[in-house]
Amino acid sequence: MVSRSGPGGLWAFSSEACSMLAAAEINARGGVLDRPVELVIADAGASAAAAEGAARNLVEVDEVDAIIGRHPSNVRAAIADGVGGRVPYIYTSNYEGGEAGRNVLPTGSTDEQLLGYAIPLLMERREVRRFFVFGNDYVWPRHAAAVASRVIRRHGGTVVGASLVPFGIGDYGDVFARITRSAADAVVTALLGDESVKFNRAFSSVGLAAKVQRLELAVDETVLYGAGAHAHENLFVATTYLAADRTAGHESFAESYRDGFGSAVPPATVFGRSCYDAMHLLARLSQSGRRRGADALLRQVARLTGPDRRSLPPSLAMPARIYFAEAQGLDFKMLAVR
């Protein structure tokens, strides 16, 4: 289930393409228990009601054995209601944490993991102490703002202002005025997809990018392409995948993606990679259970779920790597990794 419209729609291609790549790889190795994987891609919808209905259709009409969700947090509960615990539901997005039960297995990074690593690094490397926190007004950015504030204060910084805004605001003038009056050294943002594109473009156009650092969540190469190469001065990210990482496992994935889709398509990014990894996770769980179908998968997933994934195996308990990187035009330069 992928958001194909709204602010998160710009990530749809990478999410769907990486899922297709994973299915092709699994099937090239003989499928799951000697059966080919059949990938069904559905729109997560623009509202909670649409998302719930789409999830129910996947279970009752398409008769899927599992659901992978790459969509905003504000429709996760609705999708879980639509699934009704009848099949496993793997949630891959960076999120606020705390999901437990209802046969939901979150595999994405949490705000605590990302900001707890990146904020101290930004403070040390750029000598910033005064922070403004900004985001969209829904469950994930609200939580991210609270986490950011705690981390900043824990490391001796000061939160000098905060603002959460609805989707679709066209004028950031009031927000920029507040940032300027606060004398903030840095802005921490939690914006969804195209909202980041618009904010970064406007932030640069009024001259703030040269004076104020930005640390942003949920920003990938697709967002950089949307805003343009000149909109990213002093912009840093915390993420769990970078195309710039050329270590063996990442390079092999990148080569497979290029071989499958060519060089003219949007890049594989952290959001697509999360779907790819979830596909392979489900295949491994199915193989280890040695039985086909949703019931067998439910039993496997039940052994892994728990509050904040504390009961997951070490390889899944948190992202294998967290990167701190700086945007340079339309790419990222890795500065640190844990």
Buried (B, 14 or more C-beta within 10 A) or exposed (E): BBBBEBBBBBBBBBBBBBBBBBBBBBBEEEBBBEEEBEBEBBBBBBEBEBBBBBBBEBBEEEEBBBBBBBBBBBBBBBBBBBBBEBBBBBBBBBBBBEBBEBBBBBBBBBBBBBBBBBBBBBBEBBEBBBBBBBBBEBBBBBBBBBBBBBBBEEBEBEBBBBBBBEBEBEEBEEBBEBBBEBEBBBBBBBBBBBBBBBBBBBBBEEEBBEEBBBBBBBBBBBBBBBBBEEBBBBBBBBBBBBBBBEEEEBEEBBEBBEEBBEEEEBBBBBBBBBBBBBBEBBBEBBBEBEEBBBEBBBEBBEEBBBEBBEEBEEEBBBBEBBBBBBBBEBBBEBBEEE
